[in-house]
Amino acid sequence: MTTLAKSLNGDGRYGLVLLLIVLALLALAIGGDAVRDGLEWRRSALADGQWWRLATGHLVHLDLTHAALNAVGLVLVWALYARAWSPGQWLAIVGVVVASIDAGLWVFVPSLHWYVGASGLLHGLIVAGLVSQLRHERGVAIVVGALLLAKIVY
């Protein structure tokens, strides 16, 4: 339990960040359709120059249940991998993952008109954690990687 507590709060320094992110995800979901419509990744809006949607589309969800599931997923990812990289490295990883998802949706799924949710981002964060974990806990990384692959395929 001590290791879990340390992972969740970053040894006392970053637990507030996790709490604020979870609260933000839930608050945006409580905002309902109006909030989601103004922030979702929407192809036509992006084409019109509404670039903020490249980031905010990953923060809004279909409903409160969707947001809560992604919030629980974030807590689990944080518990597993928060200390794998420095905060600055995590920010860079988030940026690369979000940009990759956005570019992938734009280029490879031209029929997709809108997108919401943090699931893709969470999968990217798990992969980043696995890269770090492969150096120290190869067996655990292989199991977690296999579970992630099974989830995506299913």
C-alpha positions as CSV (number, residue, x, y, z in Angstrom):
1,M,0.0,0.0,0.0
2,T,2.9,2.4,0.7
3,T,4.1,2.0,-2.9
4,L,0.6,2.7,-4.2
5,A,0.2,5.7,-2.0
6,K,3.6,7.0,-3.1
7,S,2.7,6.4,-6.8
8,L,-0.6,8.2,-6.4
9,N,0.8,11.3,-4.7
10,G,4.3,11.3,-6.3
11,D,5.9,11.1,-2.9
12,G,3.7,13.9,-1.7
13,R,4.3,16.4,-4.5
14,Y,1.9,15.6,-7.3
15,G,-1.2,14.0,-5.8
16,L,-2.9,17.4,-6.0
17,V,-2.3,17.4,-9.8
18,L,-4.0,14.0,-10.1
19,L,-7.0,15.2,-8.1
20,L,-7.3,18.4,-10.1
21,I,-7.2,16.5,-13.4
22,V,-9.9,14.0,-12.2
23,L,-12.1,16.8,-11.0
24,A,-11.7,18.7,-14.3
25,L,-12.7,15.6,-16.3
26,L,-15.8,15.1,-14.2
27,A,-16.7,18.8,-14.2
28,L,-16.5,19.0,-17.9
29,A,-18.8,16.0,-18.2
30,I,-21.3,17.5,-15.8
31,G,-21.3,20.6,-18.1
32,G,-23.2,18.4,-20.6
33,D,-23.8,18.8,-24.3
34,A,-23.0,22.5,-24.5
35,V,-19.5,22.0,-23.0
36,R,-18.8,18.9,-25.0
37,D,-20.0,20.6,-28.3
38,G,-17.7,23.5,-27.7
39,L,-14.6,21.4,-26.9
40,E,-14.9,18.1,-28.8
41,W,-12.5,17.2,-31.6
42,R,-14.7,18.2,-34.6
43,R,-13.2,18.0,-38.1
44,S,-15.3,20.9,-39.5
45,A,-14.4,23.1,-36.6
46,L,-10.7,22.3,-36.9
47,A,-10.8,23.1,-40.6
48,D,-12.3,26.5,-39.6
49,G,-9.3,27.2,-37.3
50,Q,-10.7,26.1,-33.9
51,W,-7.3,24.6,-33.0
52,W,-8.0,24.3,-29.2
53,R,-10.1,21.3,-30.0
54,L,-6.9,19.4,-30.8
55,A,-6.3,19.3,-27.0
56,T,-9.8,19.7,-25.5
57,G,-11.3,16.8,-27.5
58,H,-9.3,14.5,-25.2
59,L,-10.8,16.1,-22.0
60,V,-14.5,16.0,-22.8
61,H,-16.6,12.8,-22.8
62,L,-19.9,11.4,-24.0
63,D,-21.4,11.5,-20.5
64,L,-20.5,11.4,-16.8
65,T,-20.0,7.6,-16.9
66,H,-17.5,7.8,-19.7
67,A,-15.6,10.5,-17.9
68,A,-15.7,8.5,-14.6
69,L,-14.3,5.4,-16.4
70,N,-11.5,7.5,-17.9
71,A,-10.8,9.1,-14.6
72,V,-10.5,5.7,-12.9
73,G,-8.2,4.6,-15.8
74,L,-6.1,7.7,-15.2
75,V,-5.8,6.9,-11.5
76,L,-4.7,3.4,-12.4
77,V,-2.1,4.6,-15.0
78,W,-0.9,7.1,-12.4
79,A,-0.5,4.5,-9.8
80,L,1.4,2.2,-12.1
81,Y,3.7,4.7,-13.8
82,A,3.6,8.2,-12.3
83,R,7.2,7.9,-11.2
84,A,8.5,6.4,-14.4
85,W,9.3,9.8,-15.9
86,S,9.8,13.3,-14.6
87,P,6.8,15.8,-14.7
88,G,8.4,17.5,-17.7
89,Q,8.9,14.3,-19.5
90,W,5.3,13.3,-18.9
91,L,4.2,16.7,-20.3
92,A,6.2,16.0,-23.4
93,I,4.8,12.4,-23.6
94,V,1.2,13.7,-23.3
95,G,1.9,16.3,-26.1
96,V,3.4,13.6,-28.4
97,V,0.5,11.2,-27.7
98,V,-2.2,13.8,-28.2
99,A,-0.6,15.1,-31.4
100,S,-0.2,11.6,-32.7
101,I,-3.9,10.8,-32.1
102,D,-5.0,14.1,-33.6
103,A,-2.9,13.6,-36.7
104,G,-3.9,9.9,-37.0
105,L,-7.6,10.8,-36.8
106,W,-7.2,13.6,-39.4
107,V,-5.1,11.7,-41.9
108,F,-6.2,8.1,-41.5
109,V,-9.9,8.4,-40.6
110,P,-11.2,11.1,-42.9
111,S,-14.8,9.8,-42.4
112,L,-14.6,10.6,-38.7
113,H,-16.4,13.8,-38.0
114,W,-16.0,14.1,-34.2
115,Y,-14.1,12.4,-31.3
116,V,-14.2,12.7,-27.5
117,G,-12.5,11.0,-24.6
118,A,-9.2,10.2,-23.0
119,S,-9.0,6.5,-23.8
120,G,-6.5,6.9,-26.6
121,L,-4.3,9.2,-24.4
122,L,-4.5,6.7,-21.6
123,H,-3.3,3.9,-23.9
124,G,-0.4,6.1,-25.0
125,L,0.5,6.8,-21.4
126,I,0.5,3.1,-20.7
127,V,2.8,2.5,-23.6
128,A,5.2,5.2,-22.3
129,G,5.1,3.6,-18.8
130,L,5.8,0.2,-20.4
131,V,8.9,1.5,-22.2
132,S,10.3,2.6,-18.8
133,Q,9.1,-0.6,-17.1
134,L,10.8,-2.8,-19.7
135,R,14.2,-1.7,-18.3
136,H,13.5,-2.8,-14.7
137,E,10.5,-5.1,-14.6
138,R,10.4,-6.9,-17.9
139,G,8.0,-9.6,-16.9
140,V,5.4,-7.2,-15.5
141,A,5.8,-5.0,-18.6
142,I,5.1,-8.0,-20.8
143,V,2.0,-8.9,-18.9
144,V,0.6,-5.4,-18.8
145,G,1.5,-4.9,-22.5
146,A,-0.4,-8.2,-23.4
147,L,-3.4,-7.0,-21.3
148,L,-3.4,-3.7,-23.2
149,L,-3.2,-5.4,-26.5
150,A,-6.0,-7.8,-25.6
151,K,-8.2,-4.8,-24.5
152,I,-7.5,-2.9,-27.8
153,V,-8.2,-6.0,-29.9
154,Y,-11.3,-6.9,-28.0
